[in-house]
Amino acid sequence: MSDVPRLVTALVVGMGWRGKTYSNFALDFPDRLKIVGIAEPRKEVLDHCQTAYNVADKYCFQSWEDAAKLEKFADCVIICTLESEHMAPSCAFAKRGYDILLEKAIAENAENCKEVVRVCKEEKVQLVICTVLRYLPESRRITELVNNGVVGDILNIQMIHHQGNVMYSHCYIRGNWSHVKTGTSFLIGCCHDIDLITQWMGDRRCISVTSFGSNIHLNKQNKPPEAGKMCVDCPVEEKCQFSAKKIYLDPFKKGDMGFPVNLITPLVPDIEGVTKAINTTKFGECVYDLGTEQLDNQVVNLMYEGGSTVSMSHVGITSRQAGRTIKIFGTKGEIESNLDGSVTHYDLETNTKSVWNPEPLKVKSQLTQFGGADFHLMDTFVDSVARRDSSRIPATIESSLYSHLLTFEIDRAQRENTILAISPELGVL
Ligand SMILES: NC(=O)c1ccc[n+]([C@@H]2O[C@H](COP(=O)([O-])OP(=O)(O)OC[C@H]3O[C@@H](n4cnc5c(N)ncnc54)[C@H](O)[C@@H]3O)[C@@H](O)[C@H]2O)c1
């Protein structure tokens, strides 16, 4: 962590899972970040967070629109609403002069993504997208190896996103993204992956895309005949990997207040809240009855100019949660990593193998999700705002925009079942 140049003040828009996560940085490092404003429609959450962060009444709002009516009162805004509610607040706060930390995805469609980037550039504010995997020490190490030419020219990248049975059922069945109108499974789950691939491919542009995918498992036809409507009364619950008791209640009883237990009650989970949620809400309903429009498996092939290829798979129902498997094959060497504590480099010229491990974090932080990537993101963002210097941000906004637009093209190739030529103008505003 760098020297602290000054205290940064922030307005947080959307105190849901991600908003609360990033705000915890202010509790961990009160000399670096202070939350001075909150916009959150759920009154009990707003009140709770107002007390936790000691925010003045005049800067607590039930919608971002009211906060945007005021002259700028914080250095930056942290926007953590759902993607359908990203474009309007981003543009409004950019016009007020705020630096912006914007949750991925930039927006729910290509046009809105471009508009956000266009307005932020015009207003000359910093816009940082929360593609948190770019901030992981492991992915930074891979970037360093690739950029230093250690593996030579990239021949092929293979990437698997293991979404996780818990994550898939919580996010895409019981939670925010069961319907495509809030973003497709590929956009929500895999814009991180396409973003990393974009980073490693550097200046090379993708020229062609194919993608296939389907939703095989979680639907009414696959519901076990004897299963019940709610997990708490289901006679086969013990055998079900998606049991609400196993996903929410059992971890809570073991003292785990993290994802996804923390997402089924508005405030800090307690036994009454968790029990009520799994007895009376969709968080306790049979996932086979609920179903989803999102895909549980998808494969993507990308052809890049110069001939390099990439294959990427997204699998919903897996044992690892938000796991990654990465292999990069170059003309001089190979890189392998699961982004979970090591990066292996094989040097084909010397026939040697070396394993790199990141140093343990030297500071204590609550931002442990995604292997600590959330911490590294906030550390970098707060520092950039304090110094008014975005050179430590690992993604240029052009590169973030490009990776999002490519993600939309991949979705299109899958929906239209076609080989899609990618325009060299992709990402040009
Ligand atoms: N970076 C990552 O790895 C990662 C992980 C999960 C989610 N996300 C992204 O983060 C974003 C938020 O997801 P989440 O899981 O925190 O969702 P969430 O539903 O927990 O939070 C959204 C919050 O926005 C609030 N909100 C709605 N309308 C509002 C308005 N008009 N003004 C102010 N607040 C408003 C809601 O009340 C809610 O508290 C999404 O874009 C999602 O894709 C990113």
PDBQT file of the ligand as one rigid body, heavy atoms in Angstrom, charges set to zero:
ROOT
HETATM    1  N1  LIG A 501     -17.091  -6.728  -9.285  1.00  0.00    +0.000 N 
HETATM    2  C1  LIG A 501     -17.666  -7.883  -9.027  1.00  0.00    +0.000 C 
HETATM    3  O1  LIG A 501     -17.012  -8.906  -8.959  1.00  0.00    +0.000 OA
HETATM    4  C2  LIG A 501     -19.157  -7.937  -8.824  1.00  0.00    +0.000 A 
HETATM    5  C3  LIG A 501     -19.746  -8.984  -8.108  1.00  0.00    +0.000 A 
HETATM    6  C4  LIG A 501     -21.124  -8.964  -7.944  1.00  0.00    +0.000 A 
HETATM    7  C5  LIG A 501     -21.897  -7.956  -8.501  1.00  0.00    +0.000 A 
HETATM    8  N2  LIG A 501     -21.282  -6.981  -9.224  1.00  0.00    +0.000 N 
HETATM    9  C6  LIG A 501     -22.050  -5.878  -9.837  1.00  0.00    +0.000 C 
HETATM   10  O2  LIG A 501     -22.347  -4.924  -8.835  1.00  0.00    +0.000 OA
HETATM   11  C7  LIG A 501     -23.586  -4.256  -9.124  1.00  0.00    +0.000 C 
HETATM   12  C8  LIG A 501     -24.490  -4.329  -7.912  1.00  0.00    +0.000 C 
HETATM   13  O3  LIG A 501     -24.726  -5.676  -7.584  1.00  0.00    +0.000 OA
HETATM   14  P1  LIG A 501     -25.140  -6.101  -6.097  1.00  0.00    +0.000 P 
HETATM   15  O4  LIG A 501     -24.971  -7.567  -6.025  1.00  0.00    +0.000 OA
HETATM   16  O5  LIG A 501     -24.479  -5.239  -5.097  1.00  0.00    +0.000 OA
HETATM   17  O6  LIG A 501     -26.708  -5.759  -6.156  1.00  0.00    +0.000 OA
HETATM   18  P2  LIG A 501     -27.671  -5.375  -4.920  1.00  0.00    +0.000 P 
HETATM   19  O7  LIG A 501     -29.050  -5.643  -5.400  1.00  0.00    +0.000 OA
HETATM   20  O8  LIG A 501     -27.207  -6.051  -3.684  1.00  0.00    +0.000 OA
HETATM   21  O9  LIG A 501     -27.442  -3.815  -4.762  1.00  0.00    +0.000 OA
HETATM   22  C9  LIG A 501     -28.023  -2.832  -5.588  1.00  0.00    +0.000 C 
HETATM   23  C10 LIG A 501     -28.407  -1.694  -4.693  1.00  0.00    +0.000 C 
HETATM   24  O10 LIG A 501     -28.841  -0.567  -5.474  1.00  0.00    +0.000 OA
HETATM   25  C11 LIG A 501     -29.908   0.040  -4.775  1.00  0.00    +0.000 C 
HETATM   26  N3  LIG A 501     -30.663   0.933  -5.666  1.00  0.00    +0.000 N 
HETATM   27  C12 LIG A 501     -31.650   0.625  -6.535  1.00  0.00    +0.000 A 
HETATM   28  N4  LIG A 501     -32.120   1.738  -7.139  1.00  0.00    +0.000 NA
HETATM   29  C13 LIG A 501     -31.408   2.790  -6.647  1.00  0.00    +0.000 A 
HETATM   30  C14 LIG A 501     -31.428   4.201  -6.853  1.00  0.00    +0.000 A 
HETATM   31  N5  LIG A 501     -32.297   4.770  -7.699  1.00  0.00    +0.000 N 
HETATM   32  N6  LIG A 501     -30.559   4.982  -6.164  1.00  0.00    +0.000 NA
HETATM   33  C15 LIG A 501     -29.665   4.424  -5.304  1.00  0.00    +0.000 A 
HETATM   34  N7  LIG A 501     -29.620   3.092  -5.062  1.00  0.00    +0.000 NA
HETATM   35  C16 LIG A 501     -30.468   2.279  -5.723  1.00  0.00    +0.000 A 
HETATM   36  C17 LIG A 501     -30.694  -1.150  -4.264  1.00  0.00    +0.000 C 
HETATM   37  O11 LIG A 501     -31.624  -0.826  -3.230  1.00  0.00    +0.000 OA
HETATM   38  C18 LIG A 501     -29.583  -2.044  -3.771  1.00  0.00    +0.000 C 
HETATM   39  O12 LIG A 501     -29.224  -1.762  -2.429  1.00  0.00    +0.000 OA
HETATM   40  C19 LIG A 501     -24.125  -4.937 -10.371  1.00  0.00    +0.000 C 
HETATM   41  O13 LIG A 501     -23.776  -4.176 -11.481  1.00  0.00    +0.000 OA
HETATM   42  C20 LIG A 501     -23.388  -6.267 -10.397  1.00  0.00    +0.000 C 
HETATM   43  O14 LIG A 501     -23.252  -6.872 -11.664  1.00  0.00    +0.000 OA
HETATM   44  C21 LIG A 501     -19.940  -6.950  -9.376  1.00  0.00    +0.000 A 
ENDROOT
TORSDOF 0
